[in-house]
Amino acid sequence: MKNTKEINPRDGHTESPWQSVVSSVSDAAYASTGTGIFDVIIVGAGITGLTTALLLQKAGKKCLVLEAGKVGFGTTGGTSAHLNTFYDATYPEIESDFGKQAAKQVADSGKEAMAIIDALVKEYGIDCDLEYKDGYLFSENEKETVQLREILEASKRAGIAVAEVENNDVPVPFKLAIRFAHQGQFHPLKYINGLLKAFQQLGGTVIENCFVSAHKELDNGVELVAGEHTFQAGHLIYATHLPPGITAFSFRCAPYRSYVLGLRLKDKAENYPTGLAYDMQEPYHYFRTHVVNGEPLLIVGGEDHKTGHDDPEQAFVNLEKYAHQYYQVESVVYRWSSQYYVPVDGLPYIGRLGASKGNIYIATGFNGNGMMFGTISGKIISDQILGVENLYGDLYAPARLKPVAGFCEFVKENADVAWHFVADRFGTEDMDKLSELKNGEGKIAEFKGQKLAVYKDQKGKVTALSPVCTHAGCFVNFNTAEQSWDCPCHGGRFDTSGKVICGPPQADLLRVDI
């Protein structure tokens, strides 16, 4: 089902249920702002950027938010919107890699993120469907059961309210289930639009459709170039997943796609899940219910894989097949996918960028927990800019060194990058005739001795691009579901005309005249 009303655009062809909420920012902001000097410039208007901007504006800083698309254009507009105090990096893993005290700090930071969301909703009267739910994690075999018992005990040691229970809230057979108290869910775009409104009322400025192409460090701050406009600030925050260009974080964070369905069930309303539920498969699946346009929808997600690697359409097929095993599905109302980044040592990178002069900040590597880590990022970074000591600053510091915790993942992910850099140059198929390409299809092919990224739209118009990602030189692959060219190395994504959608690339794919 597609919404017939105006929808808020995001970085994909598929539509999430959140996109019916449109941001209230005018492009006229360029005219009023022009070339300006600010205390802080935040690049990215998702949950991370707007939380940080609001907290700093409240503290008296003059802030500017620059967004390449529209507010909520990135992962915030495509999240499954779970609020958890347990994470994709489990507490046993955190204990093993960072220690028991660090696990407790991670738990405390999750509780604080939940409290920040709750406080901002109440302070600004944000109607964002915020609900508190129990979260259920369950095992389906003996191996998973052993792991789940370890998660139970380590979560308790970290100070999380969790206990073994006799149900898992979904009709999936299980061996063991545990319940995490005071988890949550909300409508992400309603929430960040509430943050946006509050930020603007406090005098903050947001400019949409403003792609930052370069920055330069000055003696007392930074200078940004966005199109024909130049801005200066004392501090710069990249709330955009990876910072632009080739940095250490291009190799310390791996890009992944996650897939979600919004399903209408034949069952009665009381058969929809009342809480949040997660299995322990690899990749795992998750369930929750959200009322959209007055009707309950079952939100089912999973089938995650590295960006640009597996078949996105097959991921949707697999996910729908999985849902049909346990629910009487009447129809698929929404289906969408989104991107996130997995850090090599399990924890996100939040705070000052060590390679800078101390005025540039990043927040990345949130894994599948972007709403929570995006929120706590706002608190950590705003504290650092305001000169306030933050309890979690050292734990999540981008400059931290954890060679044991991240070494194996670092080697695995970057060996994959190197393989694609070489193999994709020799793995293309010759395409003697462009007519072999179907409407709505893209592929890497050779044409007159030249490798091209070729796309044919629904009307038969062919666009040819260089397949070489402008970030680090890997070859892009076509994402049929989202109608985009995705880089398998560092997650850069381009639309069918070659324009940068998201990720670290700063330049579009080169157009080729055929």
C-alpha positions as CSV (number, residue, x, y, z in Angstrom):
1,M,0.0,0.0,0.0
2,K,1.4,3.4,-1.0
3,N,0.3,6.5,0.9
4,T,-1.7,8.8,-1.4
5,K,-0.7,11.9,0.6
6,E,2.6,13.7,0.4
7,I,5.4,11.6,1.8
8,N,8.7,12.6,3.3
9,P,11.4,11.3,1.0
10,R,14.1,9.1,2.3
11,D,17.2,7.3,0.9
12,G,15.4,4.5,-0.8
13,H,12.8,3.5,-3.4
14,T,10.7,1.5,-0.9
15,E,8.3,3.3,1.5
16,S,8.3,3.0,5.2
17,P,5.2,3.7,7.3
18,W,6.8,6.7,8.9
19,Q,7.1,8.8,5.7
20,S,3.6,10.2,5.8
21,V,5.0,12.7,8.4
22,V,6.5,15.5,6.4
23,S,9.1,17.9,7.9
24,S,8.3,21.6,8.1
25,V,11.5,23.2,6.8
26,S,11.5,25.6,3.9
27,D,14.3,25.8,1.3
28,A,14.1,29.5,1.8
29,A,16.4,29.0,4.8
30,Y,19.3,29.4,2.3
31,A,18.2,33.0,1.5
32,S,17.9,34.0,5.2
33,T,21.1,32.3,6.3
34,G,23.4,32.8,3.3
35,T,27.0,32.6,4.3
36,G,27.1,32.5,8.1
37,I,29.2,31.9,11.2
38,F,27.9,29.6,13.9
39,D,29.0,28.1,17.2
40,V,28.2,24.6,15.9
41,I,27.3,23.1,12.5
42,I,25.7,19.7,12.5
43,V,25.7,17.7,9.2
44,G,22.7,15.3,9.1
45,A,19.1,15.8,10.3
46,G,18.3,12.4,11.7
47,I,17.9,11.5,15.4
48,T,21.6,12.0,16.1
49,G,21.8,15.4,14.5
50,L,18.6,16.9,15.8
51,T,19.0,15.6,19.3
52,T,22.5,17.1,19.5
53,A,21.3,20.4,17.9
54,L,18.4,20.8,20.3
55,L,20.6,20.1,23.4
56,L,23.2,22.6,22.2
57,Q,20.6,25.3,21.2
58,K,19.0,24.9,24.6
59,A,22.4,25.6,26.2
60,G,22.7,28.9,24.3
61,K,24.8,27.8,21.3
62,K,24.0,29.2,17.8
63,C,23.5,26.0,15.7
64,L,23.0,25.2,12.1
65,V,21.9,21.8,10.8
66,L,22.7,21.0,7.2
67,E,20.9,18.0,5.6
68,A,21.7,16.6,2.1
69,G,18.1,15.5,1.6
70,K,15.1,16.2,3.8
71,V,14.8,15.8,7.6
72,G,14.7,12.1,8.4
73,F,16.0,11.2,4.9
74,G,18.5,8.6,6.2
75,T,18.3,5.7,8.5
76,T,15.9,7.5,11.0
77,G,13.3,7.4,8.2
78,G,13.8,3.7,7.7
79,T,14.4,2.4,11.2
80,S,12.1,-0.3,12.8
81,A,12.0,2.1,15.8
82,H,12.8,-0.2,18.7
83,L,14.0,1.3,21.9
84,N,16.2,-1.1,23.8
85,T,18.5,-1.3,26.8
86,F,20.1,-4.5,25.3
87,Y,22.0,-4.4,22.1
88,D,23.2,-6.3,19.0
89,A,26.5,-6.4,20.9
90,T,25.4,-8.6,23.8
91,Y,26.4,-8.0,27.4
92,P,28.6,-11.2,27.5
93,E,30.4,-9.9,24.5
94,I,30.9,-6.5,26.0
95,E,32.2,-8.0,29.2
96,S,34.6,-10.2,27.3
97,D,36.0,-7.4,25.2
98,F,35.8,-4.4,27.5
99,G,35.2,-5.7,31.0
100,K,32.3,-5.9,33.5
101,Q,32.4,-2.2,34.4
102,A,32.1,-1.2,30.7
103,A,29.1,-3.5,30.3
104,K,27.5,-1.6,33.2
105,Q,28.3,1.7,31.6
106,V,26.7,0.6,28.3
107,A,23.6,-0.4,30.2
108,D,23.5,2.9,32.0
109,S,23.9,4.8,28.8
110,G,20.9,3.0,27.4
111,K,18.8,3.9,30.4
112,E,19.9,7.5,30.1
113,A,19.0,7.5,26.4
114,M,15.6,6.2,27.2
115,A,15.2,8.9,29.9
116,I,16.3,11.6,27.5
117,I,13.7,10.6,24.9
118,D,11.0,10.5,27.6
119,A,12.0,13.9,29.0
120,L,12.0,15.6,25.6
121,V,8.6,14.1,24.7
122,K,7.2,15.5,27.9
123,E,8.9,18.9,27.8
124,Y,7.9,19.7,24.2
125,G,4.6,17.7,24.1
126,I,5.8,15.5,21.2
127,D,3.0,13.2,20.0
128,C,5.1,10.3,18.6
129,D,3.3,7.1,19.7
130,L,5.9,6.6,22.4
131,E,5.0,3.4,24.3
132,Y,6.8,1.3,26.9
133,K,6.8,-2.5,26.3
134,D,8.4,-5.6,27.6
135,G,11.1,-7.0,25.3
136,Y,11.4,-10.8,24.8
137,L,14.5,-12.6,23.6
138,F,14.2,-16.3,22.9
139,S,16.2,-19.4,21.9
140,E,15.1,-22.2,19.5
141,N,17.8,-24.8,20.0
142,E,20.3,-25.9,22.6
143,K,23.2,-23.8,21.4
144,E,21.1,-20.7,21.4
145,T,19.8,-21.6,24.9
146,V,23.4,-21.7,26.3
147,Q,24.1,-18.3,24.8
148,L,20.8,-16.9,26.1
149,R,21.5,-18.0,29.7
150,E,24.9,-16.2,29.4
151,I,23.0,-13.1,28.1
152,L,20.6,-13.3,31.1
153,E,23.3,-13.5,33.7
154,A,25.5,-10.8,32.1
155,S,22.5,-8.5,31.6
156,K,21.7,-8.8,35.3
157,R,25.3,-8.0,36.3
158,A,25.1,-4.9,34.1
159,G,22.1,-3.7,36.1
160,I,19.4,-4.5,33.5
161,A,15.9,-5.6,34.7
162,V,15.6,-9.0,33.0
163,A,14.2,-12.4,34.1
164,E,13.4,-15.8,32.7
165,V,9.7,-16.2,31.6
166,E,7.4,-18.8,30.2
167,N,6.2,-17.0,27.1
168,N,7.8,-15.1,24.3
169,D,4.8,-13.0,23.1
170,V,4.9,-14.5,19.5
171,P,3.6,-17.8,18.1
172,V,7.2,-19.1,17.5
173,P,8.2,-22.3,19.4
174,F,11.1,-21.7,21.8
175,K,13.4,-23.4,24.3
176,L,14.0,-20.5,26.6
177,A,12.7,-16.9,26.8
178,I,13.8,-14.0,28.9
179,R,12.0,-10.7,29.3
180,F,13.6,-7.2,29.5
181,A,11.4,-4.7,31.3
182,H,10.8,-1.1,30.2
183,Q,11.7,-1.3,26.6
184,G,10.0,0.9,24.1
185,Q,8.9,2.0,20.6
186,F,7.8,5.2,18.9
187,H,7.2,6.8,15.5
188,P,10.6,8.1,14.6
189,L,9.7,10.9,12.2
190,K,7.0,12.2,14.5
191,Y,9.6,12.3,17.2
192,I,12.4,14.0,15.3
193,N,9.9,16.5,13.8
194,G,9.1,17.4,17.4
195,L,12.8,17.9,18.0
196,L,13.0,20.0,14.8
197,K,10.1,22.2,15.9
198,A,11.6,22.8,19.3
199,F,15.0,23.5,17.8
200,Q,13.6,26.1,15.4
201,Q,11.5,27.8,18.1
202,L,14.8,28.3,20.1
203,G,16.3,30.0,17.1
204,G,18.1,27.1,15.4
205,T,18.5,27.0,11.7
206,V,18.0,24.0,9.4
207,I,18.8,23.9,5.7
208,E,17.6,20.9,3.7
209,N,18.8,19.7,0.2
210,C,22.3,21.0,1.2
211,F,25.1,18.6,0.4
212,V,28.3,19.3,2.2
213,S,31.1,18.7,-0.3
214,A,34.2,19.7,1.8
215,H,35.4,21.0,5.1
216,K,38.6,22.7,6.1
217,E,40.0,23.1,9.6
218,L,40.9,26.6,10.7
219,D,42.9,27.8,13.6
220,N,39.8,28.4,15.7
221,G,37.2,26.3,14.1
222,V,36.1,24.8,10.7
223,E,34.8,26.0,7.3
224,L,32.3,24.1,5.3
225,V,31.5,24.3,1.6
226,A,27.9,23.3,0.5
227,G,27.3,24.1,-3.1
228,E,27.9,27.9,-3.6
229,H,27.6,28.5,0.1
230,T,30.4,28.7,2.7
231,F,29.8,28.4,6.5
232,Q,32.1,28.7,9.5
233,A,31.7,27.4,13.0
234,G,33.7,26.7,16.1
235,H,32.6,23.1,16.0
236,L,31.5,20.6,13.3
237,I,29.5,17.4,14.0
238,Y,29.1,14.7,11.3
239,A,25.8,12.9,12.2
240,T,25.9,11.0,8.9
241,H,27.1,7.5,9.7
242,L,30.6,7.6,8.3
243,P,32.4,10.9,8.0
244,P,33.1,11.8,4.4
245,G,36.1,10.8,2.5
246,I,38.5,7.9,3.3
247,T,39.1,7.8,7.0
248,A,40.0,5.1,9.6
249,F,36.3,4.6,10.1
250,S,35.8,3.5,6.5
251,F,37.7,0.4,7.7
252,R,36.4,0.1,11.3
253,C,32.7,0.1,10.4
254,A,31.0,-2.3,7.9
255,P,27.8,-1.3,6.1
256,Y,24.7,-3.6,6.4
257,R,21.2,-3.5,5.0
258,S,18.2,-4.6,7.1
259,Y,14.7,-5.5,5.8
260,V,11.3,-4.8,7.3
261,L,7.7,-5.7,6.5
262,G,4.5,-4.0,7.7
263,L,1.8,-6.7,7.6
264,R,-1.9,-6.7,7.9
265,L,-3.1,-10.0,9.6
266,K,-6.2,-12.0,9.2
267,D,-6.1,-12.6,12.9
268,K,-8.0,-10.5,15.4
269,A,-6.3,-7.5,16.9
270,E,-5.5,-9.3,20.2
271,N,-3.3,-11.7,18.3
272,Y,-0.8,-9.0,17.4
273,P,2.2,-8.9,19.6
274,T,1.8,-6.7,22.7
275,G,5.6,-6.4,23.3
276,L,8.8,-6.6,21.4
277,A,10.2,-10.0,20.4
278,Y,13.6,-11.2,19.0
279,D,14.9,-14.6,18.0
280,M,18.6,-15.5,18.1
281,Q,19.0,-16.7,14.5
282,E,21.8,-15.3,12.4
283,P,20.7,-12.9,11.1
284,Y,18.0,-12.5,13.8
285,H,14.3,-11.6,13.3
286,Y,12.2,-9.2,15.3
287,F,8.6,-8.5,15.8
288,R,6.4,-5.7,17.2
289,T,3.0,-4.0,16.5
290,H,2.4,-0.4,15.5
291,V,-0.9,1.4,14.8
292,V,-0.5,3.2,11.4
293,N,-3.4,5.2,9.9
294,G,-5.7,3.8,12.5
295,E,-5.0,0.1,12.0
296,P,-2.5,-2.3,13.7
297,L,0.4,-3.6,11.6
298,L,2.7,-6.4,12.5
299,I,6.3,-5.1,12.0
300,V,8.6,-8.0,11.1
301,G,12.3,-7.4,10.3
302,G,15.5,-9.3,9.6
303,E,17.4,-10.9,6.8
304,D,20.3,-8.5,7.2
305,H,23.3,-8.7,5.0
306,K,26.3,-6.6,4.0
307,T,25.4,-3.7,1.7
308,G,25.9,-4.5,-2.0
309,H,26.4,-8.2,-1.4
310,D,23.2,-10.4,-1.4
311,D,20.0,-10.0,-3.4
312,P,17.6,-7.5,-1.8
313,E,14.5,-8.9,-3.5
314,Q,15.4,-12.4,-2.2
315,A,15.7,-10.9,1.3
316,F,12.2,-9.6,1.1
317,V,11.0,-13.0,-0.2
318,N,12.7,-14.8,2.7
319,L,11.3,-12.4,5.3
320,E,7.7,-12.7,4.0
321,K,8.1,-16.5,3.9
322,Y,9.3,-16.5,7.5
323,A,6.3,-14.3,8.6
324,H,3.9,-16.7,6.9
325,Q,5.2,-19.6,9.0
326,Y,3.8,-18.1,12.2
327,Y,1.0,-15.6,11.2
328,Q,-2.0,-15.6,9.0
329,V,-1.0,-12.7,6.7
330,E,-3.7,-10.9,4.8
331,S,-1.4,-8.5,2.9
332,V,1.9,-6.8,2.8
333,V,1.1,-3.1,3.5
334,Y,4.7,-1.8,3.6
335,R,8.1,-3.2,2.8
336,W,11.3,-1.3,3.2
337,S,15.0,-1.5,3.9
338,S,17.5,0.6,5.6
339,Q,21.3,0.9,6.3
340,Y,23.4,0.7,9.4
341,Y,27.0,0.3,10.3
342,V,28.6,-2.5,12.4
343,P,31.7,-1.4,14.4
344,V,34.6,-3.9,14.5
345,D,34.7,-4.1,18.3
346,G,31.0,-4.0,19.0
347,L,30.6,-0.5,20.4
348,P,29.8,2.8,18.6
349,Y,32.3,5.6,18.0
350,I,31.0,8.8,19.6
351,G,32.8,12.1,20.2
352,R,35.9,14.1,19.1
353,L,37.6,12.9,16.0
354,G,41.2,12.2,17.1
355,A,42.7,13.1,13.8
356,S,41.3,16.6,13.9
357,K,42.4,19.7,15.9
358,G,39.7,18.9,18.5
359,N,36.7,20.7,16.8
360,I,35.3,17.9,14.7
361,Y,33.0,15.2,16.2
362,I,31.4,12.0,14.8
363,A,28.8,9.5,15.8
364,T,28.9,6.2,13.9
365,G,28.9,2.4,14.3
366,F,25.4,2.1,15.9
367,N,24.8,-1.4,14.6
368,G,21.0,-2.0,14.7
369,N,20.5,0.3,17.8
370,G,20.4,3.7,16.1
371,M,17.6,5.3,18.1
372,M,19.3,4.6,21.4
373,F,22.9,5.4,20.4
374,G,21.8,8.4,18.3
375,T,20.2,9.8,21.4
376,I,23.1,9.2,23.8
377,S,25.4,10.6,21.1
378,G,23.5,13.9,21.4
379,K,24.2,14.0,25.1
380,I,27.9,13.0,24.8
381,I,28.8,15.4,22.1
382,S,26.9,18.3,23.5
383,D,28.5,17.8,26.8
384,Q,32.0,17.7,25.2
385,I,31.3,21.0,23.3
386,L,29.9,22.6,26.5
387,G,32.9,21.5,28.5
388,V,30.9,19.1,30.7
389,E,32.5,15.8,31.7
390,N,30.4,12.9,30.3
391,L,30.4,9.5,32.0
392,Y,30.5,7.6,28.7
393,G,32.9,9.8,26.7
394,D,35.9,7.5,27.2
395,L,34.0,4.3,26.6
396,Y,32.7,5.4,23.2
397,A,35.6,7.6,22.2
398,P,36.5,7.3,18.5
399,A,40.2,7.3,19.4
400,R,40.0,4.3,21.7
401,L,42.3,1.4,21.0
402,K,40.9,-2.1,21.5
403,P,43.2,-4.2,19.2
404,V,42.0,-7.6,20.7
405,A,38.3,-6.8,20.7
406,G,38.2,-5.6,17.1
407,F,41.1,-7.2,15.4
408,C,39.4,-10.3,13.9
409,E,36.4,-8.3,12.6
410,F,38.8,-5.7,11.2
411,V,40.7,-8.3,9.2
412,K,37.5,-10.1,8.0
413,E,35.7,-6.9,6.9
414,N,38.7,-5.4,5.1
415,A,39.7,-8.6,3.4
416,D,36.2,-8.5,2.0
417,V,36.8,-4.9,0.8
418,A,40.1,-5.9,-0.9
419,W,38.4,-8.9,-2.6
420,H,35.7,-6.8,-4.1
421,F,38.2,-4.1,-5.2
422,V,40.0,-6.7,-7.3
423,A,37.3,-9.4,-8.2
424,D,34.6,-7.0,-9.3
425,R,36.9,-5.7,-12.1
426,F,37.0,-9.2,-13.6
427,G,33.6,-10.6,-12.8
428,T,31.4,-8.7,-15.2
429,E,29.5,-10.3,-18.1
430,D,29.6,-9.0,-21.6
431,M,26.4,-7.4,-22.8
432,D,26.4,-7.2,-26.6
433,K,23.1,-5.5,-26.8
434,L,21.5,-2.9,-24.4
435,S,18.1,-4.5,-25.2
436,E,19.0,-7.4,-22.9
437,L,18.5,-5.1,-20.0
438,K,14.9,-5.2,-18.6
439,N,13.0,-2.0,-17.6
440,G,13.8,-1.1,-14.0
441,E,17.0,-3.2,-14.0
442,G,20.6,-2.3,-13.6
443,K,23.8,-4.3,-14.0
444,I,27.5,-4.0,-14.4
445,A,28.3,-4.9,-18.0
446,E,30.9,-4.4,-20.7
447,F,29.9,-2.3,-23.7
448,K,32.4,-1.7,-26.5
449,G,35.2,-2.8,-24.2
450,Q,34.3,-0.5,-21.3
451,K,32.8,-1.6,-18.0
452,L,29.7,0.4,-17.2
453,A,26.9,0.6,-14.5
454,V,23.9,0.5,-16.8
455,Y,20.3,1.2,-15.8
456,K,17.1,1.1,-17.9
457,D,14.1,2.9,-16.4
458,Q,10.5,1.9,-16.7
459,K,10.1,3.9,-19.9
460,G,13.2,2.2,-21.5
461,K,15.6,5.2,-21.1
462,V,19.1,3.9,-20.5
463,T,21.6,5.7,-18.2
464,A,25.2,4.6,-18.2
465,L,27.6,5.4,-15.4
466,S,31.1,4.6,-14.3
467,P,30.8,1.7,-11.9
468,V,33.7,2.9,-9.8
469,C,32.6,4.3,-6.4
470,T,34.0,7.8,-6.0
471,H,34.9,7.0,-2.3
472,A,37.6,4.4,-2.5
473,G,37.4,2.9,-6.0
474,C,35.3,-0.3,-5.5
475,F,32.7,-1.3,-8.0
476,V,29.0,-0.6,-7.1
477,N,26.2,-3.2,-7.4
478,F,22.6,-2.6,-8.3
479,N,20.0,-2.8,-5.6
480,T,16.8,-3.8,-7.3
481,A,14.5,-3.2,-4.3
482,E,15.7,0.4,-3.6
483,Q,16.6,1.2,-7.2
484,S,20.1,2.4,-6.2
485,W,23.8,1.6,-6.9
486,D,25.3,0.4,-3.6
487,C,29.0,0.0,-2.9
488,P,29.9,-3.3,-1.2
489,C,33.0,-1.9,0.4
490,H,32.0,1.1,2.6
491,G,28.3,1.5,1.9
492,G,28.3,4.5,-0.4
493,R,24.9,4.6,-2.3
494,F,24.0,6.5,-5.5
495,D,20.7,6.9,-7.3
496,T,20.1,5.7,-10.8
497,S,21.4,9.0,-12.2
498,G,24.6,8.6,-10.2
499,K,23.9,11.2,-7.5
500,V,25.2,10.4,-4.0
501,I,22.4,9.3,-1.7
502,C,24.3,8.5,1.4
503,G,27.6,7.2,2.8
504,P,31.1,8.5,2.6
505,P,31.4,9.4,-1.1
506,Q,31.6,13.2,-1.8
507,A,31.2,13.1,-5.6
508,D,28.6,11.5,-7.9
509,L,29.3,8.6,-10.2
510,L,30.6,9.8,-13.6
511,R,28.1,9.8,-16.4
512,V,29.1,8.0,-19.6
513,D,27.7,8.9,-23.0
514,I,26.8,5.7,-24.9
